[in-house]
């Protein structure tokens, strides 16, 4: 069953991480256990404190959703040993209607590739040159359905020689003259005797019994009996050779399961092979890929929570299939190829929406999951002080707290104390809750630090401004803002670089201190800062 990833936005906050985990748990609890919560960035100290509080591990890291070889419906043909007979390879190709077989070593690593063309070439070469070199006796017996008749034959491991048909022709002197021969005959005791006396390498007796006295003659000849006729025997001898002797071993183009289809397609266009071996992380052969597999690749499937904007989502989203969106932000620029389920509600936290979906499905969240959702709501609504907060957020948070038997006040203190410790670098704090926006051709980034002691954080103002300037230049942004939101002061200290005059105009900052100002009652980036800037530049 293919995994369906549930992921929040890049630089995930607590609400993004918890909502993905809670929604995946809900989906899996309803019976279809193929959902996997994922994250797109490092866990912030705030979120880690929440996860540690409830003793859960963070979701897996998802770097991108680009289509890979492992997402294709590639072929899984039989994989042969180099020692297997050409005849067996022919039979497998015929039975499975395939044109190419991978050949693997005992440990599963790639030895080579054999095609029907390679086998046809071998047959033509056998007609032109009747000399056979080093055919394993076991292979020969298998192909000819034969058995060894004499003791000297039991000592031979390989047979070589020029294949000679010695059937009755009325010219009994017309046969072989060298020891290095493989003689094919029928019910011809005199001819068998003469071949043994000449000590030829092998005598193959077709559809006939061999006189007992001939089996006792001293010789080094391998005497083989087969129920097949001479015509088939001569044709099949060359097919008793190990398939490894004719397969392609050099300049083979192979791919790995993790390879991206974009790269694979470019390589395939530059080569002309019928099929390409696919290898796993241990270099073992797992299948083959042909050109037609690239025509309709099976895309990864994903559910987006806490965002619906391309710039904030996972890399390679355009190659994935979006199944659902559960969010509480403005509608942005995500596009889908098919109609999907979208749930977008004007509440303060995505976790509030997910908690409501538990109730709608008649499922009580576990104490751990309820505690996580309570913490996410407290975090995203800034202890219910954010203008995005609704009565529904408060009611759901209180209910989740009762189920988890936790205090919302204690959760809030633990959450907002973890966000701005003195041991953190300004770069780390800037990246904790960082989002980029594109508004009317204006590229900007807004980072937010929520704390309970903004005075201590502001002592590092110059460090923050220097780091913000580095981000602005590196990412070629027009404006970079940092919101240092103080829960106790019920406001935000805004640091800004770039379009300072317009920023001052937008927020009516007549008494700004250079690149900073305090904005009372401003707590929400989503509902207060971004709409104000959109009105300015839009």
C-alpha positions as CSV (number, residue, x, y, z in Angstrom):
1,X,0.0,0.0,0.0
2,X,1.5,3.4,-1.0
3,X,2.2,5.8,1.7
4,X,0.2,9.1,1.8
5,X,2.2,11.8,3.5
6,X,0.6,14.4,5.7
7,X,2.8,17.5,6.0
8,X,2.7,21.0,7.3
9,X,4.7,24.0,5.9
10,X,8.4,24.6,5.8
11,X,10.1,25.8,9.0
12,X,7.3,24.2,10.8
13,X,5.8,25.5,14.0
14,X,4.1,23.5,16.7
15,X,0.7,23.7,15.1
16,X,2.1,22.5,11.8
17,X,3.8,19.5,13.3
18,X,1.0,18.5,15.7
19,X,-1.7,18.9,13.1
20,X,0.1,16.6,10.7
21,X,0.6,14.0,13.5
22,X,-3.0,14.3,14.7
23,X,-4.5,14.0,11.3
24,X,-2.4,11.0,10.3
25,X,-3.4,9.3,13.6
26,X,-7.1,10.0,12.9
27,X,-6.8,8.7,9.3
28,X,-5.0,5.5,10.4
29,X,-7.4,5.0,13.3
30,X,-10.3,4.9,10.8
31,X,-8.9,1.8,9.2
32,X,-6.8,2.9,6.2
33,X,-3.4,2.6,7.8
34,X,-1.2,4.1,5.1
35,X,-0.9,7.7,6.3
36,X,2.5,9.1,7.5
37,X,3.0,12.4,9.2
38,X,6.0,14.2,7.9
39,X,7.9,17.5,8.5
40,X,9.7,19.8,6.1
41,X,12.3,21.3,8.4
42,X,14.0,21.1,11.7
43,X,12.0,20.9,14.9
44,X,12.0,24.2,16.8
45,X,12.9,24.3,20.5
46,X,9.3,25.2,21.3
47,X,8.0,22.2,19.4
48,X,10.6,19.9,20.8
49,X,9.6,21.0,24.3
50,X,6.0,20.1,23.5
51,X,7.0,16.7,22.1
52,X,9.2,16.0,25.1
53,X,6.4,16.9,27.4
54,X,4.2,14.2,25.9
55,X,7.1,11.8,25.2
56,X,6.5,11.4,21.5
57,X,9.0,11.4,18.6
58,X,8.8,14.0,15.8
59,X,7.5,13.0,12.4
60,X,9.9,11.8,9.7
61,X,11.8,14.4,7.6
62,X,10.5,14.8,4.0
63,X,12.9,16.6,1.7
64,X,10.9,16.6,-1.5
65,X,8.0,14.9,-3.3
66,X,9.8,14.5,-6.7
67,X,8.9,11.3,-8.5
68,X,11.5,8.6,-8.1
69,X,12.2,5.3,-9.7
70,X,10.6,3.5,-6.8
71,X,7.3,5.3,-7.6
72,X,7.2,3.7,-11.1
73,X,5.4,0.5,-11.9
74,X,8.6,-1.0,-13.1
75,X,9.0,-4.6,-14.3
76,X,10.2,-7.3,-11.9
77,X,11.3,-10.1,-14.2
78,X,13.0,-13.3,-13.0
79,X,16.7,-12.7,-12.1
80,X,19.0,-15.4,-13.3
81,X,22.4,-16.6,-12.1
82,X,25.3,-16.3,-14.6
83,X,25.6,-20.1,-14.4
84,X,22.0,-20.7,-15.6
85,X,21.7,-22.1,-19.1
86,X,20.8,-20.0,-22.1
87,X,18.0,-22.5,-22.7
88,X,16.5,-21.6,-19.3
89,X,16.7,-17.9,-20.1
90,X,15.0,-18.5,-23.4
91,X,12.2,-20.4,-21.7
92,X,11.7,-17.6,-19.1
93,X,11.5,-14.9,-21.8
94,X,9.0,-17.0,-23.7
95,X,6.8,-17.7,-20.7
96,X,6.8,-14.1,-19.4
97,X,6.8,-12.4,-22.8
98,X,9.8,-10.3,-22.0
99,X,12.8,-9.3,-24.1
100,X,15.5,-8.6,-21.4
101,X,16.6,-10.4,-18.3
102,X,18.9,-9.2,-15.6
103,X,21.7,-11.5,-14.5
104,X,22.9,-11.3,-10.9
105,X,25.7,-12.6,-8.7
106,X,25.0,-14.8,-5.8
107,X,24.7,-11.7,-3.5
108,X,22.1,-10.2,-5.8
109,X,24.4,-7.5,-7.3
110,X,24.3,-6.9,-11.0
111,X,26.4,-9.2,-13.2
112,X,24.9,-8.2,-16.6
113,X,21.9,-8.0,-18.9
114,X,20.9,-10.5,-21.6
115,X,18.4,-9.8,-24.3
116,X,16.6,-11.9,-26.9
117,X,18.9,-10.3,-29.4
118,X,22.0,-11.6,-27.6
119,X,20.5,-15.1,-27.8
120,X,19.7,-14.9,-31.4
121,X,23.2,-13.8,-32.1
122,X,24.5,-16.7,-30.2
123,X,22.4,-19.1,-32.2
124,X,23.6,-17.7,-35.5
125,X,27.2,-17.9,-34.3
126,X,26.7,-21.6,-33.4
127,X,25.5,-22.3,-36.9
128,X,28.4,-20.6,-38.4
129,X,31.0,-22.1,-36.0
130,X,30.2,-25.5,-34.7
131,X,32.9,-25.4,-32.0
132,X,31.5,-25.4,-28.4
133,X,33.9,-24.3,-25.6
134,X,33.5,-25.2,-22.0
135,X,29.9,-26.4,-21.6
136,X,29.3,-27.5,-18.0
137,X,28.2,-31.1,-18.0
138,X,25.3,-30.3,-15.6
139,X,24.1,-27.7,-18.0
140,X,24.3,-30.1,-20.9
141,X,22.4,-32.9,-19.1
142,X,19.7,-30.4,-18.1
143,X,19.1,-29.0,-21.6
144,X,19.2,-32.5,-23.3
145,X,17.2,-34.2,-20.5
146,X,20.1,-36.6,-20.6
147,X,22.1,-38.9,-18.3
148,X,25.7,-40.0,-18.1
149,X,26.2,-43.7,-19.0
150,X,29.9,-44.4,-18.1
151,X,32.2,-43.9,-15.2
152,X,34.7,-41.7,-17.1
153,X,31.8,-39.3,-17.9
154,X,31.2,-38.8,-14.2
155,X,34.7,-37.3,-13.8
156,X,34.2,-34.5,-16.4
157,X,33.0,-31.1,-15.4
158,X,33.1,-29.3,-18.7
159,X,33.0,-30.4,-22.3
160,X,34.5,-28.7,-25.4
161,X,34.7,-29.7,-29.0
162,X,33.5,-29.4,-32.5
163,X,30.0,-30.8,-32.8
164,X,29.8,-33.6,-35.4
165,X,26.7,-35.4,-36.5
166,X,27.6,-39.0,-37.2
167,X,24.3,-40.5,-38.4
168,X,24.2,-43.5,-40.9
169,X,25.0,-42.3,-44.4
170,X,26.4,-45.3,-46.1
171,X,29.8,-43.8,-45.7
172,X,30.9,-45.2,-42.4
173,X,34.4,-43.7,-42.8
174,X,32.9,-40.2,-42.7
175,X,32.9,-39.0,-39.2
176,X,35.4,-37.5,-36.8
177,X,39.1,-37.6,-36.7
178,X,40.1,-35.6,-33.6
179,X,39.8,-36.2,-29.9
180,X,38.4,-32.7,-29.5
181,X,35.0,-33.5,-30.8
182,X,31.4,-33.9,-29.6
183,X,29.8,-36.7,-31.6
184,X,26.0,-36.9,-32.0
185,X,24.8,-40.3,-33.2
186,X,21.8,-42.7,-33.0
187,X,21.5,-46.5,-32.7
188,X,25.0,-47.1,-34.2
189,X,27.2,-49.4,-32.0
190,X,30.1,-49.4,-34.5
191,X,30.2,-45.6,-34.7
192,X,30.0,-45.3,-30.9
193,X,32.8,-47.9,-30.5
194,X,35.0,-46.0,-33.0
195,X,34.4,-42.7,-31.3
196,X,35.3,-44.2,-27.9
197,X,38.5,-45.7,-29.4
198,X,39.4,-42.3,-30.8
199,X,38.9,-41.0,-27.3
200,X,36.6,-38.1,-28.4
201,X,35.5,-35.7,-25.7
202,X,31.8,-36.6,-25.7
203,X,29.4,-39.0,-27.4
204,X,25.7,-38.1,-27.3
205,X,23.5,-41.0,-28.2
206,X,20.0,-40.0,-29.4
207,X,16.9,-42.1,-28.8
208,X,18.8,-45.4,-28.5
209,X,20.2,-47.8,-26.0
210,X,23.9,-48.4,-25.7
211,X,25.3,-51.9,-25.6
212,X,26.6,-52.8,-22.1
213,X,30.1,-53.8,-23.4
214,X,30.6,-50.4,-24.9
215,X,30.2,-48.9,-21.5
216,X,33.1,-50.9,-20.2
217,X,35.7,-49.8,-22.8
218,X,38.5,-47.9,-21.2
219,X,38.4,-44.2,-22.3
220,X,38.1,-40.6,-21.3
221,X,35.0,-40.1,-23.3
222,X,31.8,-38.8,-21.7
223,X,28.9,-41.0,-22.9
224,X,25.5,-39.3,-22.7
225,X,22.1,-40.7,-23.6
226,X,19.2,-38.4,-24.5
227,X,15.5,-39.0,-25.5
228,X,15.7,-36.1,-28.0
229,X,16.4,-36.5,-31.7
230,X,19.7,-35.4,-33.3
231,X,18.3,-32.3,-34.8
232,X,17.2,-30.9,-31.5
233,X,20.3,-32.0,-29.8
234,X,22.6,-30.1,-32.2
235,X,20.4,-27.0,-31.8
236,X,20.3,-27.2,-28.0
237,X,23.9,-27.8,-27.3
238,X,24.8,-24.2,-27.8
239,X,21.9,-23.3,-25.5
240,X,23.6,-25.3,-22.7
241,X,26.2,-22.6,-22.4
242,X,26.0,-20.4,-19.2
243,X,23.9,-17.3,-19.9
244,X,26.7,-15.3,-18.3
245,X,28.9,-16.1,-21.3
246,X,26.7,-14.1,-23.7
247,X,25.2,-11.4,-21.6
248,X,26.3,-7.8,-21.7
249,X,28.6,-6.8,-18.9
250,X,30.2,-3.6,-20.0
251,X,28.8,-0.1,-20.2
252,X,25.5,-1.0,-18.7
253,X,23.3,2.0,-17.7
254,X,21.6,1.3,-14.4
255,X,19.4,3.3,-12.0
256,X,18.7,3.2,-8.3
257,X,15.3,3.3,-6.6
258,X,16.1,6.7,-5.1
259,X,16.9,8.3,-8.5
260,X,14.6,11.1,-9.7
261,X,12.6,10.6,-12.8
262,X,13.8,13.9,-14.3
263,X,17.4,12.7,-14.2
264,X,16.4,9.2,-15.4
265,X,14.5,10.6,-18.4
266,X,17.5,12.6,-19.5
267,X,19.8,9.6,-19.3
268,X,17.3,7.4,-21.2
269,X,17.0,9.9,-24.0
270,X,20.8,9.7,-24.5
271,X,21.0,5.9,-24.7
272,X,19.3,3.2,-26.8
273,X,18.9,0.2,-24.5
274,X,15.7,-1.8,-24.4
275,X,15.6,-2.0,-20.6
276,X,17.7,-0.8,-17.7
277,X,18.4,-2.6,-14.4
278,X,17.1,-1.0,-11.2
279,X,19.2,-1.4,-8.1
280,X,18.4,-0.9,-4.4
281,X,20.6,0.8,-1.8
282,X,22.7,-2.3,-1.5
283,X,23.3,-2.5,-5.3
284,X,21.0,-5.5,-5.6
285,X,18.9,-5.9,-8.7
286,X,15.2,-5.4,-8.0
287,X,13.7,-4.9,-11.5
288,X,14.1,-3.3,-14.9
289,X,12.9,0.0,-16.3
290,X,11.8,0.6,-19.9
291,X,10.9,3.8,-21.7
292,X,7.2,3.3,-21.5
293,X,7.4,3.3,-17.7
294,X,8.3,6.9,-17.9
295,X,5.2,7.9,-19.7
296,X,2.8,7.7,-16.8
297,X,4.7,7.7,-13.5
298,X,2.8,7.0,-10.3
299,X,3.1,10.2,-8.3
300,X,3.5,10.5,-4.6
301,X,0.4,11.4,-2.7
302,X,0.2,14.1,0.0
303,X,-2.2,15.9,2.3
304,X,-1.3,19.5,3.2
305,X,-2.1,20.9,6.6
306,X,-1.6,24.4,8.0
307,X,-0.7,25.9,4.6
308,X,-1.9,26.1,1.0
309,X,0.9,28.1,-0.5
310,X,3.4,26.7,-3.0
311,X,6.4,28.7,-1.6
312,X,5.7,27.3,1.9
313,X,5.2,23.7,0.8
314,X,7.4,20.7,0.1
315,X,9.8,20.8,-2.8
316,X,8.6,18.9,-5.8
317,X,4.9,19.4,-5.0
318,X,4.1,20.0,-8.7
319,X,5.1,16.3,-9.3
320,X,2.9,15.0,-6.5
321,X,-0.8,14.3,-6.2
322,X,-2.5,16.5,-3.6
323,X,-5.4,14.7,-2.0
324,X,-6.6,17.2,0.7
325,X,-5.9,20.5,2.3
326,X,-6.8,21.3,5.9
327,X,-5.8,24.9,6.8
328,X,-6.8,28.1,8.5
329,X,-4.8,30.6,6.4
330,X,-5.8,32.7,3.3
331,X,-6.2,30.8,0.1
332,X,-3.1,31.1,-2.0
333,X,-1.6,29.6,-5.1
334,X,-1.8,25.8,-4.8
335,X,-3.2,24.2,-7.9
336,X,-4.4,20.6,-8.4
337,X,-5.2,18.5,-11.4
338,X,-8.3,17.0,-9.9
339,X,-11.0,18.2,-7.5
340,X,-9.9,17.6,-3.9
341,X,-11.3,17.8,-0.3
342,X,-10.4,21.3,1.1
343,X,-11.2,22.3,4.6
344,X,-10.3,25.9,5.4
345,X,-11.9,27.5,8.5
346,X,-11.3,31.0,10.1
347,X,-10.0,29.7,13.4
348,X,-6.7,30.4,15.2
349,X,-5.1,26.9,14.8
350,X,-5.3,24.1,12.4
351,X,-5.2,21.7,15.4
352,X,-8.7,23.1,16.3
353,X,-10.0,21.9,12.9
354,X,-8.4,18.5,13.3
355,X,-9.7,18.1,16.8
356,X,-13.2,18.8,15.5
357,X,-12.8,16.1,12.8
358,X,-12.1,13.6,15.6
359,X,-15.5,14.5,17.1
360,X,-17.2,14.3,13.7
361,X,-15.8,10.8,13.1
362,X,-16.9,9.7,16.6
363,X,-13.4,9.1,17.8
364,X,-11.9,10.2,21.1
365,X,-8.2,11.2,20.7
366,X,-5.7,9.6,23.1
367,X,-4.5,11.5,26.1
368,X,-1.2,12.1,24.4
369,X,-2.7,13.3,21.1
370,X,-5.2,15.5,23.0
371,X,-2.4,17.1,25.0
372,X,-0.4,17.8,21.8
373,X,-3.4,19.4,20.1
374,X,-4.0,21.6,23.2
375,X,-0.4,22.7,23.1
376,X,-0.7,23.5,19.4
377,X,-3.7,25.7,19.9
378,X,-2.1,27.5,22.8
379,X,1.0,28.1,20.7
380,X,-0.8,29.3,17.5
381,X,-3.2,31.6,19.4
382,X,-0.5,33.0,21.7
383,X,-2.4,31.9,24.8
384,X,-5.7,33.0,23.2
385,X,-4.5,36.6,22.8
386,X,-4.0,36.5,19.0
387,X,-6.7,38.3,17.0
388,X,-7.0,35.0,15.0
389,X,-8.2,33.3,18.2
390,X,-11.9,32.3,18.3
391,X,-14.2,31.1,21.0
392,X,-14.0,27.7,19.3
393,X,-10.3,27.6,19.7
394,X,-10.7,28.3,23.4
395,X,-13.4,25.6,23.8
396,X,-11.5,23.0,21.9
397,X,-8.3,23.7,23.8
398,X,-10.0,23.4,27.1
399,X,-11.6,20.1,26.1
400,X,-8.3,18.6,24.9
401,X,-6.7,19.7,28.1
402,X,-9.3,17.9,30.1
403,X,-8.8,14.7,28.1
404,X,-5.0,15.0,28.5
405,X,-5.3,16.1,32.2
406,X,-3.0,19.1,31.7
407,X,-3.0,22.8,32.5
408,X,-3.2,25.2,29.6
409,X,-1.4,27.9,31.6
410,X,1.5,25.5,32.4
411,X,1.7,24.5,28.7
412,X,1.8,28.1,27.7
413,X,4.6,29.0,30.1
414,X,6.7,26.0,28.9
415,X,6.0,26.7,25.2
416,X,6.9,30.4,25.2
417,X,9.9,30.0,27.6
418,X,11.5,27.5,25.2
419,X,11.4,29.8,22.1
420,X,14.1,32.3,23.1
421,X,16.8,30.9,25.3
422,X,20.1,32.7,25.7
423,X,21.9,29.6,24.4
424,X,20.4,30.0,20.9
425,X,22.0,31.8,18.0
426,X,20.1,34.6,16.4
427,X,20.1,32.7,13.2
428,X,18.4,29.7,14.8
429,X,15.8,31.9,16.4
430,X,15.1,33.7,13.1
431,X,14.6,30.4,11.3
432,X,12.4,28.9,14.0
433,X,9.1,30.4,12.6
434,X,10.2,31.9,9.2
435,X,8.0,32.3,6.2
436,X,8.4,34.0,2.8
437,X,5.7,35.8,0.9
438,X,5.3,37.2,-2.6
439,X,2.9,40.1,-2.6
440,X,2.3,42.1,-5.8
441,X,5.8,41.5,-7.1
442,X,7.3,42.3,-3.6
443,X,9.4,39.5,-2.1
444,X,9.6,39.5,1.7
445,X,10.2,37.3,4.7
446,X,8.6,37.5,8.1
447,X,10.0,35.7,11.1
448,X,8.3,35.5,14.5
449,X,9.6,34.8,18.0
450,X,7.0,34.5,20.7
451,X,8.3,34.9,24.2
452,X,7.4,36.1,27.7
453,X,10.4,38.4,28.1
454,X,11.0,40.5,25.0
455,X,13.4,42.8,26.9
456,X,16.0,40.0,27.2
457,X,15.6,39.2,23.5
458,X,15.9,42.8,22.4
459,X,19.4,43.0,23.9
460,X,20.5,41.2,20.8
461,X,18.9,43.6,18.4
462,X,22.1,44.4,16.5
463,X,22.8,40.7,16.0
464,X,19.3,40.2,14.7
465,X,19.5,43.1,12.2
466,X,22.9,41.8,10.9
467,X,21.5,38.3,10.4
468,X,18.4,39.7,8.7
469,X,20.5,41.6,6.3
470,X,22.4,38.5,5.4
471,X,19.1,36.7,4.7
472,X,17.9,39.6,2.6
473,X,21.0,39.6,0.4
474,X,21.3,35.8,0.2
475,X,17.7,35.3,-0.9
476,X,17.4,38.5,-2.8
477,X,14.4,39.7,-0.8
478,X,13.0,43.2,-0.8
479,X,12.1,43.3,2.9
480,X,12.8,41.2,6.0
481,X,10.8,41.6,9.2
482,X,11.2,40.1,12.6
483,X,8.2,40.0,15.0
484,X,9.3,39.6,18.7
485,X,5.9,39.0,20.2
486,X,5.6,39.4,23.9
487,X,2.7,37.4,25.4
488,X,2.7,39.4,28.7
489,X,3.0,42.9,27.0
490,X,0.2,41.9,24.5
491,X,2.2,43.3,21.6
492,X,5.1,42.9,19.2
493,X,8.5,44.6,18.8
494,X,9.0,44.8,15.1
495,X,12.5,44.8,13.5
496,X,12.6,45.5,9.8
497,X,15.1,45.9,6.9
498,X,14.5,46.9,3.3
499,X,11.6,49.1,2.4
500,X,11.7,51.0,5.8
501,X,9.6,54.0,4.6
502,X,6.7,51.9,3.4
503,X,6.9,49.7,6.6
504,X,6.6,52.8,8.7
505,X,3.7,54.1,6.6
506,X,1.9,50.7,6.7
507,X,2.0,50.5,10.5
508,X,1.8,54.2,11.2
509,X,5.2,54.2,12.9
510,X,5.8,57.9,13.6
511,X,8.1,57.2,16.5
512,X,10.1,54.2,15.2
513,X,13.6,53.7,16.6
514,X,15.5,53.3,13.3
515,X,14.7,49.8,12.2
516,X,12.4,48.9,15.1
517,X,9.2,49.9,16.8
518,X,6.7,48.4,19.3
519,X,3.3,47.6,18.0
520,X,0.7,47.2,20.7
521,X,-2.0,44.6,20.2
522,X,-0.2,43.2,17.1
523,X,0.3,39.5,17.7
524,X,-0.6,37.7,14.5
525,X,1.5,37.6,11.4
526,X,-1.3,36.0,9.4
527,X,-4.2,38.3,10.4
528,X,-2.5,41.6,11.2
529,X,0.9,41.9,9.5
530,X,0.4,40.2,6.1
531,X,-3.0,41.8,5.4
532,X,-1.5,45.2,6.2
533,X,1.4,44.7,3.8
534,X,-0.9,43.3,1.2
535,X,-3.0,46.5,1.4
536,X,0.2,48.5,1.1
537,X,1.7,46.8,-2.0
538,X,-1.4,45.4,-3.5
